Amino acid sequence: MDPVVVLVLCLSCLLLLSLWRQSSVRGKLPPGPTPLPIIGNTLQLDVKDIRKSFSHFSKIYGPVFTMYFGMKPVLVLYGYKAVKEALIDMGEEFSGRGLSPVVGRITEGHGIVFSNGKRWKEIRRFSVTTLRSFGKNNRSIEDRIQEEAQCLVEELRKTNASPCDPTFILGCAPCNVICSIIFRNRFDYKDQNFLTLMEKFNENLRMLNSPCAQLCNNFPLLIHCFPGLFNKVIKNTNHIKNYILEKAKEHQESLDTNNPQDFIDFFLIKMEQEKHNQHSEFTMEELLGIATDLFAAGTETTSTTMRYGLLLLLKYPEVTAKVQEEIERVIGRHRRPCMQDRNHMPYTDAVIHEIQRYIDLTPNVLPHVVTCDIKFRNYLIPKGMTVLTSLTSVLHDDKEFPNPKTFDPGHFLDENGNFKKSDYFMPFSAGKRICLGEGLARMELFLFLTTILQNFNLKSLVDPKDLNITADVSGLMCLPPSYQVCFIPV
């Protein structure tokens, strides 16, 4: 038979199969825009800012609707009520993690972020308990952040009040905190091993956030069309894991089971306790996955939030002045900021919350998966269906936050100037899959930003009114535009 005829027949069968699958599944799922065969709703999405597309479809189909990414149906939850009902009220049923084809090839289901089932539950429980136990027998996490904050100040002083792009320095600080937690010690900002680790992580982040990677997530067959990109990501990941493995072996030789000093020590002790359990999840491979996750999740998100936060403080100098006045009144010039200070600094606390709310760092967070067949709002949602939750729709809810697209710390202050909590504040997601490092990130943001503003005035190279604060939506994250700032010693 003519090869062209065979190709046409194969494509026709694939098209018919796609149409049949979509029509049979759609009848049971929430409504949504009509998908095209094979490519689904891809052409109907604003790939530059998917938030706009979800907002548009929610107005037509309501807070729960179905989108097709390629031939794969995805449940989209839009608005606080739908997100809360799923992630909190039905937390167990929505606790699965969706493994994208791209990330799946890298993690193979190991670590905290992309594991599922028994492995995820045991590893997460251990990690949460371990991070909470820091400080009982050694330096607390707060101590480590305070130390790094002082090192950050010294690095900023070296700029000599000259214009600089703060991206690199602000990336070093949270990365070093993770190093201190995992490896016991921080690194000098010029240490070659430290710089190489940061380079590999940043390079992977750029590639995994690229349009090419997002396209391959929706159409896995395309992965074979870009072997260079994915081989590079895997090569970088292996380099990181090999470095962590070397450190783990060093820890094994010097381990004091009665006095664990860092995360690796705690994990090695757990490995020894479970060495006779053939089904134990505590293996060296799992340690490498967890440590890699802690680096990836705990570095870029915090550094980007700080970078965006400083840009907003440049844009609104009157806000910065109020924060510095509160720092002067509560902390003074010479004492190191500590977490207890936050209870007496409602305006600063409100500003940090508003930074996180306004920048909307991860608009749709990582995908969830339904762990069993469920009934949700009178729809039948099958086990294994991917779920996307729109955090934008919660953080930018105009009823909870009047004028949500305006940066206003008043969103978190009551009429008396006291800090006001909001259930809609979900920058770390919610429910059983809430970010493991939420507590760490909150400490870092408060201690780093207050320490910077305690020691420096911020100066923009252009009139604050002319500063661009529009986010660049890249893959999973909203990134601030590039800018330069002068750190003027107080």
PLY file of the C-alpha trace (Angstrom):
ply
format ascii 1.0
element vertex 490
property float x
property float y
property float z
element edge 489
property int vertex1
property int vertex2
end_header
0.00 0.00 0.00
1.18 3.52 -0.80
2.93 5.02 2.28
0.97 8.25 1.81
-2.31 6.35 1.96
-1.15 4.56 5.12
-0.25 7.88 6.71
-3.61 9.41 5.82
-5.46 6.36 7.20
-3.46 6.48 10.44
-4.13 10.19 10.89
-7.82 9.68 10.14
-8.04 6.90 12.74
-6.26 9.07 15.27
-8.65 11.92 14.55
-11.72 9.71 14.91
-10.34 8.22 18.13
-9.74 11.70 19.49
-13.27 12.81 18.64
-14.77 9.67 20.18
-12.77 9.98 23.40
-13.57 13.65 23.82
-17.28 13.22 23.19
-17.60 10.23 25.53
-15.75 11.91 28.37
-17.18 15.41 28.01
-20.71 14.27 28.80
-19.74 13.46 32.40
-17.49 16.44 33.12
-18.18 20.11 33.85
-18.84 22.24 30.74
-16.09 24.10 28.95
-15.06 25.44 25.56
-15.44 22.98 22.70
-12.07 21.34 22.02
-10.62 20.70 18.60
-9.48 17.16 17.73
-5.98 16.31 18.97
-4.99 19.89 19.93
-7.93 20.45 22.31
-8.35 24.06 23.46
-4.74 25.02 22.87
-5.55 27.65 20.24
-8.13 29.25 22.55
-5.59 29.91 25.30
-3.52 33.05 25.67
-0.18 31.28 26.06
1.49 34.53 27.18
-0.89 34.89 30.13
-3.14 31.92 30.78
-4.71 33.82 33.70
-6.70 35.94 31.24
-8.03 32.86 29.46
-9.18 31.24 32.70
-10.86 34.46 33.79
-12.67 34.67 30.45
-13.88 31.05 30.51
-15.01 31.29 34.15
-17.41 34.07 33.18
-18.96 31.80 30.56
-18.89 28.38 32.24
-18.72 29.22 35.93
-16.13 28.47 38.63
-15.67 24.81 37.62
-15.00 24.01 33.98
-13.12 21.61 31.74
-10.27 22.47 29.40
-8.47 20.16 26.99
-4.68 20.43 26.88
-4.10 18.38 23.78
-6.37 15.34 24.14
-6.18 15.43 27.92
-9.15 16.87 29.88
-8.20 19.11 32.81
-10.52 20.32 35.56
-10.08 24.04 36.26
-11.16 25.53 39.60
-11.69 29.29 39.63
-12.51 31.41 42.68
-12.09 31.00 46.42
-15.18 28.85 47.05
-14.30 26.23 44.41
-10.62 26.14 45.40
-11.43 25.83 49.12
-14.06 23.16 48.52
-11.55 21.05 46.59
-8.22 21.59 48.32
-9.43 21.98 51.91
-12.90 20.45 52.29
-12.04 17.49 50.03
-8.30 17.66 50.62
-7.63 13.92 50.53
-9.49 13.38 47.26
-7.61 16.23 45.57
-4.21 15.47 47.14
-2.64 13.68 44.18
0.14 15.38 42.23
-0.03 15.57 38.47
3.21 14.43 36.86
3.91 16.34 33.67
5.69 14.28 30.99
8.69 16.60 31.14
9.17 16.63 34.91
8.29 12.94 35.17
11.35 12.04 33.12
13.54 13.97 35.54
12.15 13.09 38.99
10.82 9.58 38.26
8.35 10.14 41.10
10.98 10.73 43.80
11.15 13.66 46.21
8.36 15.58 47.91
6.88 17.73 45.18
6.11 15.11 42.52
5.65 11.91 44.54
2.30 10.32 45.29
0.60 7.77 47.53
2.41 6.10 50.43
5.80 7.48 49.40
4.57 11.08 49.39
2.79 10.77 52.74
5.76 9.23 54.55
8.35 11.54 53.02
6.31 14.68 53.61
5.52 13.72 57.22
9.21 13.10 57.89
10.28 16.35 56.21
7.75 18.48 58.09
8.72 16.91 61.42
12.44 17.33 60.69
12.18 20.98 59.73
10.17 21.68 62.88
12.74 19.91 65.04
15.57 22.22 64.01
16.72 24.28 66.96
16.11 21.66 69.64
19.69 20.38 69.54
21.36 22.90 67.26
20.92 26.24 65.52
17.34 27.02 64.62
16.25 27.90 61.11
15.67 31.46 62.31
19.31 31.65 63.44
20.45 30.47 60.03
18.34 33.07 58.23
19.53 35.84 60.53
23.14 34.86 59.82
22.48 34.90 56.09
20.70 38.25 56.33
23.86 39.81 57.78
25.96 38.25 55.01
23.48 39.65 52.48
23.90 43.13 53.96
27.69 42.86 53.64
27.36 41.84 49.98
25.04 44.77 49.30
27.53 47.13 50.94
30.11 45.99 48.40
28.01 47.58 45.64
29.13 50.96 47.08
25.69 52.48 46.44
26.22 52.00 42.70
23.36 50.88 40.43
23.03 47.10 40.36
20.68 44.38 39.23
19.84 42.59 42.53
18.93 39.27 40.88
22.15 37.39 41.66
22.62 38.58 45.25
18.97 38.01 46.15
19.23 34.53 44.64
22.27 33.66 46.77
20.65 34.40 50.12
17.74 31.90 50.12
19.88 29.32 48.33
22.44 29.58 51.11
19.73 29.11 53.74
18.78 25.83 52.04
22.48 24.87 51.95
22.70 25.52 55.69
19.62 23.39 56.37
20.71 20.49 54.14
24.53 20.61 54.37
24.97 22.30 57.80
27.09 25.16 56.46
26.54 28.14 54.19
28.85 29.04 51.29
30.71 32.19 50.40
28.92 33.90 47.51
32.04 33.38 45.37
32.50 29.69 46.21
32.72 27.82 42.92
30.64 24.83 44.06
27.93 27.21 45.25
27.98 29.18 42.00
27.79 26.00 39.94
24.81 24.74 41.93
22.98 28.03 41.40
23.85 28.02 37.70
22.48 24.50 37.19
19.25 25.26 39.07
18.68 28.56 37.25
19.38 26.99 33.87
16.92 24.17 34.53
14.29 26.64 35.69
14.64 28.69 32.52
14.37 25.61 30.31
11.43 24.06 32.18
9.59 27.39 32.08
10.20 27.84 28.36
7.34 27.72 25.82
9.01 24.64 24.34
8.73 22.72 27.63
5.12 23.83 28.15
4.26 22.66 24.63
5.85 19.27 25.28
3.83 18.88 28.49
0.67 19.12 26.42
1.99 17.04 23.53
4.45 14.49 24.98
5.39 13.11 21.56
7.17 16.41 20.87
9.72 15.62 23.57
11.59 13.56 20.99
11.82 16.63 18.78
13.88 18.54 21.37
16.37 15.98 22.72
19.06 18.60 23.35
16.94 20.60 25.78
15.85 17.65 27.88
19.26 16.01 27.88
20.67 19.27 29.24
18.06 19.40 32.03
18.81 15.79 32.99
22.56 16.44 32.85
22.18 19.45 35.17
19.98 17.48 37.56
22.47 14.62 37.68
25.26 17.08 38.48
23.25 18.47 41.40
22.39 15.00 42.69
26.01 13.84 42.44
27.10 16.81 44.53
24.44 16.06 47.16
25.50 12.38 47.10
29.12 13.34 47.83
27.95 15.42 50.79
25.75 12.57 52.03
28.72 10.18 51.97
30.78 12.67 53.97
27.94 12.88 56.48
27.82 9.08 56.79
31.46 9.04 57.88
31.03 11.72 60.55
27.44 11.05 61.64
26.65 11.49 65.34
23.22 9.89 65.79
22.77 11.68 69.12
23.42 15.11 67.68
22.08 15.54 64.10
23.13 18.88 62.64
21.22 19.14 59.37
18.61 17.54 57.14
21.01 14.94 55.73
21.90 13.78 59.26
18.23 13.35 60.18
17.56 11.40 56.97
20.58 9.10 57.40
19.43 8.28 60.95
15.97 7.42 59.57
17.57 5.26 56.87
19.47 3.32 59.53
16.30 2.82 61.59
14.51 1.37 58.56
17.38 -0.63 57.04
15.57 -3.94 57.63
12.33 -2.71 56.02
12.41 -3.90 52.42
9.60 -1.50 51.50
11.13 1.55 53.17
10.83 4.83 51.33
13.96 6.12 53.04
16.66 5.40 50.50
19.64 7.34 49.21
17.79 7.93 45.95
14.90 9.44 47.88
17.27 11.70 49.84
18.68 13.06 46.58
15.14 13.72 45.31
14.07 15.52 48.49
17.21 17.66 48.69
16.84 18.64 45.03
13.20 19.59 45.64
14.14 21.71 48.66
16.69 23.60 46.58
14.39 24.10 43.61
11.30 25.09 45.62
13.06 27.03 48.35
15.37 29.19 46.28
13.74 30.66 43.21
10.31 31.40 44.70
11.71 33.35 47.66
14.36 35.19 45.65
11.83 36.18 42.99
9.39 37.41 45.64
12.13 39.53 47.23
13.23 40.89 43.86
9.66 41.80 42.94
9.10 43.18 46.44
12.06 45.58 46.20
10.76 46.77 42.82
7.38 47.56 44.40
9.10 49.36 47.28
10.98 51.46 44.71
7.72 52.19 42.92
5.98 53.28 46.13
8.55 55.17 48.28
5.83 56.30 50.68
5.23 52.64 51.58
8.96 52.08 52.06
9.19 55.11 54.34
6.41 53.75 56.58
8.11 50.36 56.81
11.43 51.97 57.73
9.74 54.12 60.36
8.24 50.98 61.92
11.64 49.24 61.81
13.27 52.23 63.52
10.58 52.31 66.22
10.41 48.58 66.98
13.88 47.25 66.17
16.20 50.22 65.97
19.42 50.47 63.98
21.70 47.97 65.67
19.71 44.94 66.84
19.12 42.09 64.38
15.46 41.70 63.37
13.82 38.55 64.76
10.50 36.85 64.13
9.01 38.11 67.41
9.28 41.64 66.00
6.66 40.81 63.40
3.94 40.77 66.07
4.68 44.44 66.76
5.02 45.51 63.12
1.54 45.28 61.56
2.32 47.61 58.66
5.47 45.73 57.62
3.59 42.43 57.92
0.80 43.85 55.74
3.31 45.06 53.12
4.93 41.63 52.84
1.52 39.95 52.53
0.49 42.49 49.90
3.68 41.88 47.92
2.86 38.18 47.78
-0.78 38.82 46.95
-0.09 41.41 44.28
2.70 39.62 42.38
0.69 36.38 42.13
3.93 34.42 41.79
2.48 31.03 40.77
-0.91 31.79 39.14
-2.08 28.19 38.81
0.33 26.38 41.15
1.39 22.82 40.25
-1.32 20.46 38.95
-3.21 18.22 41.33
-4.72 14.83 40.51
-7.94 13.32 41.83
-7.06 10.23 43.88
-10.37 8.40 43.41
-13.67 8.70 41.53
-15.59 11.52 43.19
-18.72 13.60 42.88
-17.86 17.29 42.89
-20.62 19.87 42.51
-22.87 17.24 40.91
-20.22 16.30 38.35
-18.51 12.91 38.21
-14.75 13.44 38.27
-12.77 10.27 37.45
-9.74 9.08 39.36
-6.51 10.38 37.84
-7.99 13.53 36.31
-5.66 16.50 36.38
-6.84 19.58 38.30
-5.60 23.16 37.92
-6.47 25.63 40.67
-6.38 29.32 39.83
-4.64 31.07 42.72
-4.99 34.31 40.79
-8.76 34.11 41.17
-8.32 33.90 44.96
-5.51 36.42 45.50
-7.14 38.94 43.15
-10.74 38.48 44.28
-12.27 41.97 44.06
-14.75 41.37 46.90
-12.06 40.39 49.39
-9.45 42.82 48.04
-10.98 46.02 46.62
-9.05 47.15 43.54
-7.04 43.89 43.46
-4.73 45.07 40.66
-3.55 47.96 42.84
-0.68 47.50 45.28
-2.20 48.49 48.61
-0.99 47.23 52.04
-4.39 48.37 53.36
-5.78 45.09 52.02
-4.28 43.51 55.18
-4.99 46.26 57.72
-8.15 46.98 59.67
-9.53 50.45 60.43
-7.26 50.71 63.49
-4.08 49.85 61.58
-3.86 46.35 63.02
-2.85 43.44 60.81
-5.88 41.68 59.30
-5.73 38.04 58.26
-7.54 36.79 55.18
-8.59 33.26 54.25
-8.05 34.32 50.64
-4.29 34.65 51.17
-3.10 31.50 49.40
0.26 32.23 47.73
1.51 28.85 48.99
-1.63 27.04 47.79
-3.78 25.26 50.41
-4.76 21.87 51.75
-2.61 18.75 51.95
-0.32 19.89 49.13
0.36 23.32 50.61
4.00 24.32 50.10
6.24 22.46 52.54
8.46 25.52 52.88
5.71 28.00 53.75
7.06 28.67 57.24
10.62 28.97 55.96
9.60 31.38 53.19
7.62 33.59 55.60
10.63 33.85 57.90
13.00 34.60 55.04
10.81 37.32 53.54
10.36 39.09 56.86
13.95 38.82 58.07
15.63 39.54 54.74
13.46 42.52 53.79
13.50 44.13 57.24
17.28 43.68 57.48
17.78 45.28 54.06
15.54 48.25 54.89
17.15 48.58 58.33
20.54 49.10 56.68
19.78 50.75 53.33
17.65 53.29 51.58
16.53 52.26 48.12
17.14 54.57 45.20
15.69 54.14 41.73
17.56 55.23 38.60
14.34 56.63 37.15
11.38 58.47 38.56
9.31 55.91 40.57
6.26 56.87 38.51
8.04 55.60 35.40
9.03 52.23 36.86
7.49 49.27 35.07
6.04 46.73 37.52
4.14 44.58 34.98
4.91 40.90 35.40
6.42 38.73 32.73
4.40 35.54 32.86
6.86 32.75 32.08
5.64 29.18 32.34
4.58 28.55 35.93
5.73 31.87 37.38
5.17 35.63 37.18
8.56 37.30 37.03
9.35 40.98 37.62
10.83 43.03 34.79
14.56 43.74 34.98
15.55 46.82 36.93
18.48 48.41 38.74
18.58 49.83 42.23
21.08 51.65 44.42
21.46 50.44 48.02
22.37 53.58 49.97
23.71 52.81 53.46
21.62 54.43 56.19
0 1
1 2
2 3
3 4
4 5
5 6
6 7
7 8
8 9
9 10
10 11
11 12
12 13
13 14
14 15
15 16
16 17
17 18
18 19
19 20
20 21
21 22
22 23
23 24
24 25
25 26
26 27
27 28
28 29
29 30
30 31
31 32
32 33
33 34
34 35
35 36
36 37
37 38
38 39
39 40
40 41
41 42
42 43
43 44
44 45
45 46
46 47
47 48
48 49
49 50
50 51
51 52
52 53
53 54
54 55
55 56
56 57
57 58
58 59
59 60
60 61
61 62
62 63
63 64
64 65
65 66
66 67
67 68
68 69
69 70
70 71
71 72
72 73
73 74
74 75
75 76
76 77
77 78
78 79
79 80
80 81
81 82
82 83
83 84
84 85
85 86
86 87
87 88
88 89
89 90
90 91
91 92
92 93
93 94
94 95
95 96
96 97
97 98
98 99
99 100
100 101
101 102
102 103
103 104
104 105
105 106
106 107
107 108
108 109
109 110
110 111
111 112
112 113
113 114
114 115
115 116
116 117
117 118
118 119
119 120
120 121
121 122
122 123
123 124
124 125
125 126
126 127
127 128
128 129
129 130
130 131
131 132
132 133
133 134
134 135
135 136
136 137
137 138
138 139
139 140
140 141
141 142
142 143
143 144
144 145
145 146
146 147
147 148
148 149
149 150
150 151
151 152
152 153
153 154
154 155
155 156
156 157
157 158
158 159
159 160
160 161
161 162
162 163
163 164
164 165
165 166
166 167
167 168
168 169
169 170
170 171
171 172
172 173
173 174
174 175
175 176
176 177
177 178
178 179
179 180
180 181
181 182
182 183
183 184
184 185
185 186
186 187
187 188
188 189
189 190
190 191
191 192
192 193
193 194
194 195
195 196
196 197
197 198
198 199
199 200
200 201
201 202
202 203
203 204
204 205
205 206
206 207
207 208
208 209
209 210
210 211
211 212
212 213
213 214
214 215
215 216
216 217
217 218
218 219
219 220
220 221
221 222
222 223
223 224
224 225
225 226
226 227
227 228
228 229
229 230
230 231
231 232
232 233
233 234
234 235
235 236
236 237
237 238
238 239
239 240
240 241
241 242
242 243
243 244
244 245
245 246
246 247
247 248
248 249
249 250
250 251
251 252
252 253
253 254
254 255
255 256
256 257
257 258
258 259
259 260
260 261
261 262
262 263
263 264
264 265
265 266
266 267
267 268
268 269
269 270
270 271
271 272
272 273
273 274
274 275
275 276
276 277
277 278
278 279
279 280
280 281
281 282
282 283
283 284
284 285
285 286
286 287
287 288
288 289
289 290
290 291
291 292
292 293
293 294
294 295
295 296
296 297
297 298
298 299
299 300
300 301
301 302
302 303
303 304
304 305
305 306
306 307
307 308
308 309
309 310
310 311
311 312
312 313
313 314
314 315
315 316
316 317
317 318
318 319
319 320
320 321
321 322
322 323
323 324
324 325
325 326
326 327
327 328
328 329
329 330
330 331
331 332
332 333
333 334
334 335
335 336
336 337
337 338
338 339
339 340
340 341
341 342
342 343
343 344
344 345
345 346
346 347
347 348
348 349
349 350
350 351
351 352
352 353
353 354
354 355
355 356
356 357
357 358
358 359
359 360
360 361
361 362
362 363
363 364
364 365
365 366
366 367
367 368
368 369
369 370
370 371
371 372
372 373
373 374
374 375
375 376
376 377
377 378
378 379
379 380
380 381
381 382
382 383
383 384
384 385
385 386
386 387
387 388
388 389
389 390
390 391
391 392
392 393
393 394
394 395
395 396
396 397
397 398
398 399
399 400
400 401
401 402
402 403
403 404
404 405
405 406
406 407
407 408
408 409
409 410
410 411
411 412
412 413
413 414
414 415
415 416
416 417
417 418
418 419
419 420
420 421
421 422
422 423
423 424
424 425
425 426
426 427
427 428
428 429
429 430
430 431
431 432
432 433
433 434
434 435
435 436
436 437
437 438
438 439
439 440
440 441
441 442
442 443
443 444
444 445
445 446
446 447
447 448
448 449
449 450
450 451
451 452
452 453
453 454
454 455
455 456
456 457
457 458
458 459
459 460
460 461
461 462
462 463
463 464
464 465
465 466
466 467
467 468
468 469
469 470
470 471
471 472
472 473
473 474
474 475
475 476
476 477
477 478
478 479
479 480
480 481
481 482
482 483
483 484
484 485
485 486
486 487
487 488
488 489
